[in-house]
Amino acid sequence: MIKTIAFGRYELDTWYHSPYPEEYARLGRLYMCEFCLKYMKSQTILRRHMAKCVWKHPPGDEIYRKGSISVFEVDGKKNKIYCQNLCLLAKLFLDHKTLYYDVEPFLFYVMTEADNTGCHLIGYFSKEKNSFLNYNVSCILTMPQYMRQGYGKMLIDFSYLLSKVEEKVGSPERPLSDLGLISYRSYWKEVLLRYLHNFQGKEISIKEISQETAVNPVDIVSTLQALQMLKYWKGKHLVLKRQDLIDEWIAKEAKRCNSNKIMDPSCLKWTPPKGT
């Protein structure tokens, strides 16, 4: 079983089994090109590959850039091998993941951080091209070396930014991983508290919150319930504006100093793809 992977300047311990071909799966350590995601058996083969590999960023279109952060839209049909390799890599760190080889019906949104050597993989999410249930994320991963730095929230925020441009309400496909669920609950809480803080009207409507934030009403209701901000009275759901939670959120926002960790809608250059 693969225990570690050499990936760029990192050596990463794996968390779960991934269905790499048998001759690779039985190795304790796998060597990967961090740009094209090709996997190899030894440091020597990797070194030889790196001398020839011309890739410095993911394939597809760069649809977002702010500072050193970019997002590339990669079509699973046009870049099949890259997307399959990305899925196999992701499975090493995700418990609930079944998509590896059937990548053609999906688009992949790959976030990178650039320096003078190239665009380094932060994480990604995949999205079905035609989701009947309006899932805006099928699978989501932040690479271990970038975890706990706000990038997971940026990926989630980006998925909802795309939903807003599409004029749709979105929700992630279930089941979510344990880490994924924690990240989404935290994101939904933040979105709701921001909305309520800015709200000037008299009557709060879950439908209006959903239209403005692109968050599914079911996710809004479950978040409000978890925050004890929902009351059922005379056959109607009433939203309770808990000022203590809003004040807590304001204080937390004031301490946040890195504005680069917030997605900027003005940096998105994207039109929703037609059925591909």
Secondary structure, 3 states (H helix, E strand, C coil): CCCEEEECCEEEECCCCCCCCHHHHCCCEEEECCCCCCEECCHHHHHHHHHHCCCCCCCCEEEEEECCEEEEEEECCCCHHHHHHHHHHHHCCCCCCCCCCCCCCEEEEEEEEEECCEEEEEEEEEEECCCCCCEEECEEEECHHHCCCCHHHHHHHHHHHHHHHHCCCEEECCCCCHHHHHHHHHHHHHHHHHHHHHCCCCCCCHHHHHHHHCECHHHHHHHHHHCCCEEEECCEEEECCCHHHHHHHHHHHHHCCCHHHCCCHHHECCCCCCCC
